[in-house]
Amino acid sequence: MFDLPQLEESLAGTIFSGKFHFAAVTDSTNTDALAAARAGAPHGSVYFADEQLAGRGRGNHAWHSAAGQGLYVSVLLRPAIPAVRLPLLPLAAGLAAAEAIRATTGIHVDLRWPNDLLIGPSKTGGILVEAGAGSKSLPQAVVSSRYAVVSLPYAVVGIGINVHQSSFAAGLATPATSLDLEAERHAVAPVSRQTLLVALLKSLEDEALRLADPAAVQTIPRRMQAASTWVSGRSVQVHGPQACKGVTAGLDANGFLLVDTDAGRVTVQTGGLRARTQA
């Protein structure tokens, strides 16, 4: 379990101070945070749980959230940014999570656009961003031109990281791993969920500040590309409404993925990536 007084002490002076909401068991921390956002909860509110009964990832995929095994946290942000920057938020959250894991374990994380945390070929975490603009609900990775000048009243950044799991269900689309398993393989000390949570929130606050800075926000696609083996020169299959096959060619200024296909370059705004298995 988490030591809440110590958590408050460790994050004093941050945007999260005094805004922690812990549940031993909940359906979904993102659901909790979204409900709180609609009720007027403040910027920096943190919702986390020891266990989720209905955790979910991108595309409504289930996220197995066993008690005491992983970090399940959702952060409510009310960033002073235009909604057109929303596609950069999952990338910024991924960068924050990768930095937190590196800082606490020394293990390198590969970021698979737009929201998967990989160690080697195996997935150890994921990001789910859900946002609201007035009465409109914005897709997590797509903002159409009609929202270009709309401010973003709130965004919920959900992050799930496998920490203590020692085994996983068979048949997963991507093999899974945990930080404990990787710590053993890399001969480093295991990390506690509390230590990881503190590092994650500090990194996320830094990234939120960059999102609001007109100069710093422009570095996010470049930093994502440097942290990922997937966004440039990788033969991939894109799944989703813009399904295609090709070779990744970097990110545009909005954080969208560029893919060179046989029919020409495609700008992928939303979807999932897998390594290409056939020509």
Secondary structure, DSSP 4 states (H G I P E B T S, - for coil): ---HHHHHHHTTTSTTTT-EEEEEEES-HHHHHHHHHHTTPPTTEEEEEEEESS-B-GGG-B----TTTEEEEEEEE--SSBGGGTTHHHHHHHHHHHHHHHHHH----EEETTTEEEETTEEEEEEEEEEEETTEEE-SS---GGGTT-B--EEEEEEEEE-S-----TT-SS-B--HHHHHHHHT-----HHHHHHHHHHHHHHHHHHHHSTTGGGGHHHHHHHH-SSSEEEEEEEESTT-EEEEEEEE-TTSPEEEEETTEEEEE-S-EEEE----
